[in-house]
Amino acid sequence: MANVISNVALVPGIYVMKIEGNFRGRMGQFYMLRSGRNYPLLPRPISIYDIGEDYISFLYRVVGEGTSLFSQLQPGQEIQLEGPFGNGFPQVEGSLALVGGGMGTAPLLLAAKHYPHAHVYLGFVQQAFGVEAFEAVAASVQVKVGGSIIEQVDPAHYVNMFSCGPTPMLQALAMKTEGTSSRLYISTERHMACGIGACLGCTMRTREGNRRVCKEGPVFPVEEVEFDDLHGV
């Protein structure tokens, strides 16, 4: 258990929760969070948003009972968390674009801090959030509210790209990357119960066979991703 430092709504329904402690974690990894010791039964997988010497923070959207309980936590109250889990984004060299949509922007902030030369592209359906955090660390930040942020991305300009967001956005970026030398890595999402590969609840179909999002993922090279299996998740 660890103490909540702050739990602030950026826009209605979307919060950043900062938790006190010395935690480990790399860009693209996640923790399993639960607001109480035994309830709800299953913890929620949440990407690491930011991490420092004495804190870790998570960006989350209220979508159900578990995340609703998160939103009610006050500074000084306890939360249960385990991690870090997952492979995270790879270490790369050369030019880099970070492309995020909606809540898919969450796992990209650590990458922006790790690669301050990266160009950041953020897309939102109705209302932007968390942009200031990227502007504080990135070489450039482009934001699109409504429409598709992919229209502003030219993969030919980048040796590498990291992306996370809605499946149609990811698929559009993958199609735009075809025929270029840019290497695209995609962070995927799946419901899961354990985070350690035991329950198999997060198994997804890839071109290399079935893979567990919590163990072999959540980050995969785009050439391994079966987008048909991501739709509807």
WOTAQUI-V142383 format. One record per backbone hydrogen bond with DSSP energy under -0.5 kcal/mol. NH is the residue of the N-H (numbers start at 1). CO is the residue of the C=O. Records with the same first field share a line. If there is no record, write none. Layout:
NH = CO  CO
//
This chain:
2 = 79
4 = 77
5 = 18
6 = 18
8 = 16
10 = 8  14
11 = 14
14 = 11
15 = 60
16 = 8
17 = 58
18 = 6  16
19 = 56
20 = 3
21 = 54
23 = 21
29 = 26
30 = 85
31 = 46
32 = 82
33 = 31  44
34 = 80
36 = 39
44 = 33
46 = 31  44
48 = 29
49 = 57
50 = 57
52 = 55
55 = 52
56 = 19
57 = 50
58 = 17
60 = 15  58
62 = 13
63 = 61
68 = 64
69 = 65
70 = 66
71 = 67
72 = 68  69
73 = 70
76 = 4
77 = 74
79 = 2
80 = 34
82 = 32
84 = 30
85 = 30
86 = 214
87 = 217
88 = 28
89 = 27
97 = 160
98 = 119
99 = 97  162
100 = 98  121
101 = 164
102 = 123
104 = 101
105 = 102
106 = 103
108 = 105
109 = 105  106
112 = 108
113 = 109
114 = 110
115 = 111
118 = 115
119 = 96
120 = 140
121 = 98
122 = 142
123 = 100
124 = 144
134 = 130  131
135 = 131
136 = 132
137 = 134
138 = 134
139 = 118
140 = 118
142 = 120
144 = 122
146 = 124  144
151 = 148
152 = 149
153 = 150
155 = 153
157 = 154
158 = 155
160 = 95
161 = 183
162 = 97
163 = 185
164 = 99
165 = 187
170 = 166
171 = 167
172 = 168
173 = 169
174 = 170
175 = 171
176 = 172
177 = 173
178 = 174
180 = 177
183 = 159
184 = 182
185 = 161
186 = 220
187 = 163
188 = 186  218
203 = 200
204 = 211
206 = 209
207 = 224
209 = 206
211 = 204
213 = 202  211
215 = 212
216 = 212
217 = 212
220 = 186
222 = 184
224 = 221
225 = 221  222
226 = 205
227 = 225
229 = 226
230 = 226  227
231 = 227
233 = 230
//
